[in-house]
Amino acid sequence: MERADIYRMIQRVLSNREGTLERGITFSWTTDGDERIVGLVFDLLLDRSFLLNKTSLLTEVQEVAHLVGCRPEEIVHAFSCLSGIRLESNHITERLMTIEEATISGDGLISVTIRLGGWLTHQLHQICLRDALLPC
């Protein structure tokens, strides 16, 4: 899979509530959400993953909301939707990503730590190995 392929995969997952990806990997959503916002948040998380070369990402909800152009509660819901996307292959089921931790500071800032799932991490790692421009 190349970098452009991962973005095409995003579109396939976001435009269907269930389906099949390459090599017989099926996916399904367990939570409904606004596909546009979920897609923008997913895209932002992937960009940060490429930039930081990390599979665990700490994000601030208000910052993401500002970048995406929506309300913080819509970002929280998008995180919930993304963590509810399940992948299954060869009787192994995993989430596309999981929410590891969420905290609210004394002044109301919400921080969320997201961990990318194993399949997605593997795909991103393969892209980094093929793309000499990325610092991996």
C-alpha positions in Angstrom: 0.0 0.0 0.0 1.3 3.4 -0.9 0.5 6.8 0.7 -2.2 7.6 -1.8 -3.7 4.2 -1.2 -4.2 4.9 2.5 -6.2 8.0 1.6 -8.3 6.0 -0.9 -8.9 3.4 1.9 -10.1 6.2 4.2 -12.7 7.2 1.5 -13.9 3.6 1.1 -14.3 3.2 4.9 -16.0 6.5 5.4 -18.4 6.1 2.5 -19.6 2.7 3.5 -20.7 1.4 7.0 -19.3 -2.0 6.1 -17.3 -3.5 3.3 -14.1 -5.3 2.4 -10.6 -3.8 2.0 -7.7 -5.5 0.3 -6.8 -9.1 1.1 -10.3 -9.9 2.5 -10.1 -7.5 5.5 -13.7 -6.6 6.3 -14.6 -3.4 8.2 -17.7 -2.1 9.9 -18.7 0.9 11.9 -20.2 0.4 15.4 -21.1 4.0 15.9 -22.8 6.5 13.6 -21.3 9.8 12.8 -20.9 12.7 10.4 -18.7 11.1 7.7 -17.3 14.5 6.7 -16.0 15.4 10.2 -14.9 11.8 10.9 -12.9 11.9 7.6 -11.3 15.3 8.4 -10.3 14.0 11.9 -9.0 10.7 10.5 -7.0 12.6 7.8 -5.5 14.9 10.5 -4.5 11.9 12.7 -2.9 10.2 9.7 -0.9 13.3 8.8 0.3 13.6 12.4 1.2 10.0 12.4 3.3 10.5 9.3 4.8 13.7 10.6 5.6 12.4 14.1 6.2 8.7 13.2 4.2 7.6 16.2 1.3 5.2 16.6 0.1 6.8 19.9 -1.0 10.4 19.4 -1.9 12.9 22.1 -4.3 15.5 20.7 -6.3 18.4 22.2 -9.9 18.4 21.1 -10.2 22.2 21.0 -7.1 22.4 18.7 -8.5 19.7 16.3 -11.9 21.5 16.4 -10.2 24.7 15.4 -8.3 23.1 12.6 -11.3 21.1 11.2 -13.7 24.0 11.7 -16.4 22.5 13.9 -17.4 22.2 17.6 -15.3 20.3 20.1 -18.2 17.9 20.9 -18.2 17.0 17.2 -14.5 16.0 17.5 -15.2 13.9 20.5 -18.0 12.1 18.6 -15.6 11.7 15.6 -13.0 10.1 17.9 -15.7 7.8 19.2 -16.7 6.8 15.6 -13.1 6.2 14.6 -12.5 4.0 17.6 -15.7 2.1 16.7 -14.5 1.0 13.3 -13.7 -2.7 13.5 -11.5 -4.6 11.1 -11.6 -8.4 10.8 -9.4 -10.8 8.9 -8.7 -14.5 9.5 -11.0 -14.5 12.6 -8.9 -11.7 14.1 -10.9 -8.6 15.0 -9.3 -5.3 16.0 -10.3 -1.6 16.1 -8.9 0.8 13.5 -7.8 2.9 16.5 -8.5 3.0 20.2 -8.9 5.8 22.7 -6.2 5.1 25.3 -6.9 8.1 27.6 -9.0 11.2 27.8 -8.5 14.0 30.3 -10.1 17.3 31.1 -7.9 20.0 32.6 -8.9 22.4 35.2 -9.5 25.1 32.6 -11.7 22.8 30.5 -9.2 21.6 27.8 -9.9 18.0 26.6 -6.9 15.9 25.7 -7.3 12.5 24.1 -4.6 9.9 23.4 -5.3 7.8 20.4 -3.5 4.6 19.5 -3.6 3.4 16.0 -4.5 -0.3 15.5 -2.0 -3.0 14.4 -3.2 -3.3 10.8 -3.2 0.5 10.3 0.2 0.8 12.0 1.6 -1.9 9.7 0.3 -0.1 6.6 1.7 3.2 7.7 5.1 1.7 8.5 5.2 0.0 5.1 4.4 3.4 3.5 7.3 5.0 5.4 9.7 2.3 4.3 8.7 2.9 0.6 8.7 6.7 0.8 12.2 8.0 1.1 10.9 11.5 1.8 9.3 10.5 5.1 11.5 10.5 8.2 10.9 6.9 9.4 
